[in-house]
Amino acid sequence: MPVTTDVPIEVHPDYAGVRRLTELLAAPLSPEDQTVQSMPDTSPTTWHRAHTTWFYETFLLEPSVPGYESFHPGYGYLFNSYYETVGPRHARPQRGLITRPGVDEVGDYRVKVDTDMEDLVQRGLPDDIAPRLDLGLRHEQQHQELLVMDIKHMLSCNPLLPAYGPLPWTPPPAATSSPGWIAGEGGVVEIGHDGNGFAFDNEGPRHEVLLRPFEMAGRLVTSSEWQAFIDDGGYARPELWMSDGWAAVQANGWGAPLYWFESDGSWQVYSLSGVATPEPDAPVMHVSWYEADAFARWAGARLPLEAEWEAVAPDSGPSNGRAPAGGWYGAAWQWTSTAYTAYPGFQPAPGAVGEYNGKFMVNQQVLRGSCLATPPGHARRTYRNFFPPSARWAFSGVRLARDAG
């Protein structure tokens, strides 16, 4: 497969590994696979590979190297995602029309930028630019997860339902821990990143939040529990749904999580490994916030506040970023009832990098934890993921909460 897996440079302790992992994720895919865009919210694999490279070129090399010549003068237009202050860009829903540059050319682009990054770091990164290198690496890790999400959706559109294959790392066990509830005392708690180590800007500032006593489920909602919701007419009972959610059910014909389908009278699920019967004790995945909220109401519970989640969640645990207890990390992202807005005192960074998170703080819901497609080492307690409430192609699941007493 014509992808580049060798990154023989020492730009940053994590640089070679992050860049190599993107290529390993692309390696099982054919050139045709890498150019397909299955819906407006997804992006082709070649675009992910090129966009992450464009980030280093645009935000590190160009401002640091006088007279720097980009790899191709048109790539800024093709591979800018949403940075309005950088310049115009190709429309997101039409990324699947970019068949050129192809797989080989994007590989050459990555090699060239990696080489230029090595030269830049050997000469010394300017102090005001250096923090962008860490941001670029964590940004590429985010795109690694998006790449897997998008690959799965793309392959699921093929009537043959081909398998992607195993990920380059070992996912957490599918089975969840025994049921139970974890007590949250409530009161004044601090949440948000404390400034030690890397964090995205939306994770801070650290601040105080007042919580009422609550309880959090010790594990995620399972496939068998979701099956009971389906069997009880959960998708046909408007009293369980928010108005917008009920409209989405009607408009889209939802009757089960994304990738579930009935065959010969039983449910099947499409996964990265192909088609299988849903594992009863495995966390249900690929449900929207609307579905998660309706299920919680059906179960006599609710979705947690993100502050509740952070108050009782363990640290990210082992170096691979997945703590085993209770499936807090590594199984599925967990919807919260919290709308994605800025923390008190939040200020976006100046310039184009300030468009990274703040401009999306509307019409989205926060998810916490991580998922099986989150690269090792990328999860942490304060991480704030976010998606629109109708989104289903993310590896999103449900952890219930309830008021204490």
Secondary structure, DSSP 8 states (H G I E B T S, - for coil): ----------SSTTHHHHHHHHHHHHTTS-HHHHH---STT---HHHHHHHHHHHHIIIIIHHHSTT---S-TTHHHHH--S-TTT-----GGGGGG---S-HHHHHHHHHHHHHHHHHHHHH---TTTTHHHHHHHHHHHHHHHHHHHHHHHHHHTSTT-------SS----SS-----EEEE--EEEEES--SSS---GGG-S-EEEEE--EEEESS--BHHHHHHHHHTTGGG-GGGS-HHHHHHHHHHT--SSTTEEEETTEEEEEETTEEE---TTSB--S--HHHHHHHHHHTT-B---HHHHHHH-----STTS---GGG-SSS-EEEEEEE----TT----SSGGGGSSGGG-SS-EEEES--TTS-TT---TT--EEE-TT--SS-EE---EEE--
